[in-house]
Amino acid sequence: MIQTGYADERVGQDQLEALINPIARAYAGRGVGHRFFHDLMDIPGHDGMRIPDSALDGVVPWLQEQGML
């Protein structure tokens, strides 16, 4: 699971895609694409503001789906 904001100013969306897309392709190429999850959060990303608790709501369900909790 990778969580990113929808408009990260510090990292930049192009750099995030350059990181995430190859990882997603690698998982898919090994037949385990369902194990990779990119959570595009409803916050901009690195902008100096605290991440709201609601942005992390997807973590526990994902961990449960993976059998980690």
PyMOL CGO cylinders between C-alpha atoms (Angstrom):
from pymol import cmd
from pymol.cgo import CYLINDER

trace = [
    CYLINDER, 0.00, 0.00, 0.00, 1.26, 3.42, -0.97, 0.3, 1, 1, 1, 1, 1, 1,
    CYLINDER, 1.26, 3.42, -0.97, -0.67, 6.50, 0.08, 0.3, 1, 1, 1, 1, 1, 1,
    CYLINDER, -0.67, 6.50, 0.08, -0.22, 9.80, -1.71, 0.3, 1, 1, 1, 1, 1, 1,
    CYLINDER, -0.22, 9.80, -1.71, -2.03, 13.10, -1.89, 0.3, 1, 1, 1, 1, 1, 1,
    CYLINDER, -2.03, 13.10, -1.89, -3.76, 14.22, -5.06, 0.3, 1, 1, 1, 1, 1, 1,
    CYLINDER, -3.76, 14.22, -5.06, -1.51, 17.27, -5.61, 0.3, 1, 1, 1, 1, 1, 1,
    CYLINDER, -1.51, 17.27, -5.61, 1.73, 16.83, -3.68, 0.3, 1, 1, 1, 1, 1, 1,
    CYLINDER, 1.73, 16.83, -3.68, 3.75, 20.03, -4.09, 0.3, 1, 1, 1, 1, 1, 1,
    CYLINDER, 3.75, 20.03, -4.09, 6.95, 18.84, -2.42, 0.3, 1, 1, 1, 1, 1, 1,
    CYLINDER, 6.95, 18.84, -2.42, 7.37, 15.57, -4.31, 0.3, 1, 1, 1, 1, 1, 1,
    CYLINDER, 7.37, 15.57, -4.31, 5.38, 16.38, -7.44, 0.3, 1, 1, 1, 1, 1, 1,
    CYLINDER, 5.38, 16.38, -7.44, 2.82, 14.22, -9.19, 0.3, 1, 1, 1, 1, 1, 1,
    CYLINDER, 2.82, 14.22, -9.19, 5.19, 13.28, -12.04, 0.3, 1, 1, 1, 1, 1, 1,
    CYLINDER, 5.19, 13.28, -12.04, 7.72, 11.88, -9.58, 0.3, 1, 1, 1, 1, 1, 1,
    CYLINDER, 7.72, 11.88, -9.58, 5.01, 10.01, -7.70, 0.3, 1, 1, 1, 1, 1, 1,
    CYLINDER, 5.01, 10.01, -7.70, 3.82, 8.41, -10.93, 0.3, 1, 1, 1, 1, 1, 1,
    CYLINDER, 3.82, 8.41, -10.93, 7.42, 7.55, -11.84, 0.3, 1, 1, 1, 1, 1, 1,
    CYLINDER, 7.42, 7.55, -11.84, 7.62, 5.67, -8.53, 0.3, 1, 1, 1, 1, 1, 1,
    CYLINDER, 7.62, 5.67, -8.53, 4.18, 4.09, -8.36, 0.3, 1, 1, 1, 1, 1, 1,
    CYLINDER, 4.18, 4.09, -8.36, 3.64, 2.95, -11.96, 0.3, 1, 1, 1, 1, 1, 1,
    CYLINDER, 3.64, 2.95, -11.96, 6.74, 0.70, -12.16, 0.3, 1, 1, 1, 1, 1, 1,
    CYLINDER, 6.74, 0.70, -12.16, 5.88, -0.85, -8.80, 0.3, 1, 1, 1, 1, 1, 1,
    CYLINDER, 5.88, -0.85, -8.80, 2.31, -1.55, -9.93, 0.3, 1, 1, 1, 1, 1, 1,
    CYLINDER, 2.31, -1.55, -9.93, 3.62, -3.07, -13.20, 0.3, 1, 1, 1, 1, 1, 1,
    CYLINDER, 3.62, -3.07, -13.20, 6.11, -5.23, -11.31, 0.3, 1, 1, 1, 1, 1, 1,
    CYLINDER, 6.11, -5.23, -11.31, 3.38, -6.61, -9.05, 0.3, 1, 1, 1, 1, 1, 1,
    CYLINDER, 3.38, -6.61, -9.05, 1.08, -7.22, -12.03, 0.3, 1, 1, 1, 1, 1, 1,
    CYLINDER, 1.08, -7.22, -12.03, 3.88, -8.87, -14.01, 0.3, 1, 1, 1, 1, 1, 1,
    CYLINDER, 3.88, -8.87, -14.01, 4.37, -11.35, -11.21, 0.3, 1, 1, 1, 1, 1, 1,
    CYLINDER, 4.37, -11.35, -11.21, 0.67, -12.14, -11.06, 0.3, 1, 1, 1, 1, 1, 1,
    CYLINDER, 0.67, -12.14, -11.06, 0.12, -10.44, -7.73, 0.3, 1, 1, 1, 1, 1, 1,
    CYLINDER, 0.12, -10.44, -7.73, -1.25, -7.10, -8.89, 0.3, 1, 1, 1, 1, 1, 1,
    CYLINDER, -1.25, -7.10, -8.89, -4.11, -7.47, -6.42, 0.3, 1, 1, 1, 1, 1, 1,
    CYLINDER, -4.11, -7.47, -6.42, -1.55, -7.21, -3.59, 0.3, 1, 1, 1, 1, 1, 1,
    CYLINDER, -1.55, -7.21, -3.59, -0.51, -3.68, -4.59, 0.3, 1, 1, 1, 1, 1, 1,
    CYLINDER, -0.51, -3.68, -4.59, -2.73, -0.76, -3.68, 0.3, 1, 1, 1, 1, 1, 1,
    CYLINDER, -2.73, -0.76, -3.68, -2.21, 2.93, -4.38, 0.3, 1, 1, 1, 1, 1, 1,
    CYLINDER, -2.21, 2.93, -4.38, -4.46, 4.96, -2.11, 0.3, 1, 1, 1, 1, 1, 1,
    CYLINDER, -4.46, 4.96, -2.11, -4.90, 8.41, -3.63, 0.3, 1, 1, 1, 1, 1, 1,
    CYLINDER, -4.90, 8.41, -3.63, -6.00, 10.30, -0.54, 0.3, 1, 1, 1, 1, 1, 1,
    CYLINDER, -6.00, 10.30, -0.54, -8.45, 13.20, -0.57, 0.3, 1, 1, 1, 1, 1, 1,
    CYLINDER, -8.45, 13.20, -0.57, -5.76, 15.61, 0.62, 0.3, 1, 1, 1, 1, 1, 1,
    CYLINDER, -5.76, 15.61, 0.62, -3.20, 17.52, -1.47, 0.3, 1, 1, 1, 1, 1, 1,
    CYLINDER, -3.20, 17.52, -1.47, -0.15, 15.87, 0.09, 0.3, 1, 1, 1, 1, 1, 1,
    CYLINDER, -0.15, 15.87, 0.09, 3.00, 17.47, 1.48, 0.3, 1, 1, 1, 1, 1, 1,
    CYLINDER, 3.00, 17.47, 1.48, 1.87, 21.01, 2.11, 0.3, 1, 1, 1, 1, 1, 1,
    CYLINDER, 1.87, 21.01, 2.11, 2.80, 21.40, 5.76, 0.3, 1, 1, 1, 1, 1, 1,
    CYLINDER, 2.80, 21.40, 5.76, -0.67, 20.64, 7.08, 0.3, 1, 1, 1, 1, 1, 1,
    CYLINDER, -0.67, 20.64, 7.08, -1.41, 17.75, 9.42, 0.3, 1, 1, 1, 1, 1, 1,
    CYLINDER, -1.41, 17.75, 9.42, -2.91, 14.73, 7.69, 0.3, 1, 1, 1, 1, 1, 1,
    CYLINDER, -2.91, 14.73, 7.69, -6.51, 14.40, 8.85, 0.3, 1, 1, 1, 1, 1, 1,
    CYLINDER, -6.51, 14.40, 8.85, -7.39, 11.13, 10.55, 0.3, 1, 1, 1, 1, 1, 1,
    CYLINDER, -7.39, 11.13, 10.55, -9.93, 10.43, 7.80, 0.3, 1, 1, 1, 1, 1, 1,
    CYLINDER, -9.93, 10.43, 7.80, -7.09, 10.21, 5.26, 0.3, 1, 1, 1, 1, 1, 1,
    CYLINDER, -7.09, 10.21, 5.26, -5.84, 7.12, 7.06, 0.3, 1, 1, 1, 1, 1, 1,
    CYLINDER, -5.84, 7.12, 7.06, -9.21, 5.33, 7.16, 0.3, 1, 1, 1, 1, 1, 1,
    CYLINDER, -9.21, 5.33, 7.16, -8.18, 2.97, 4.38, 0.3, 1, 1, 1, 1, 1, 1,
    CYLINDER, -8.18, 2.97, 4.38, -5.12, 1.54, 6.16, 0.3, 1, 1, 1, 1, 1, 1,
    CYLINDER, -5.12, 1.54, 6.16, -6.80, -0.85, 8.61, 0.3, 1, 1, 1, 1, 1, 1,
    CYLINDER, -6.80, -0.85, 8.61, -9.24, -2.34, 6.07, 0.3, 1, 1, 1, 1, 1, 1,
    CYLINDER, -9.24, -2.34, 6.07, -6.37, -2.88, 3.61, 0.3, 1, 1, 1, 1, 1, 1,
    CYLINDER, -6.37, -2.88, 3.61, -4.25, -4.57, 6.27, 0.3, 1, 1, 1, 1, 1, 1,
    CYLINDER, -4.25, -4.57, 6.27, -7.21, -6.79, 7.15, 0.3, 1, 1, 1, 1, 1, 1,
    CYLINDER, -7.21, -6.79, 7.15, -7.73, -7.72, 3.47, 0.3, 1, 1, 1, 1, 1, 1,
    CYLINDER, -7.73, -7.72, 3.47, -4.06, -8.72, 3.28, 0.3, 1, 1, 1, 1, 1, 1,
    CYLINDER, -4.06, -8.72, 3.28, -4.42, -10.91, 6.36, 0.3, 1, 1, 1, 1, 1, 1,
    CYLINDER, -4.42, -10.91, 6.36, -2.05, -8.74, 8.34, 0.3, 1, 1, 1, 1, 1, 1,
    CYLINDER, -2.05, -8.74, 8.34, -4.56, -7.89, 11.07, 0.3, 1, 1, 1, 1, 1, 1,
]
cmd.load_cgo(trace, "trace")
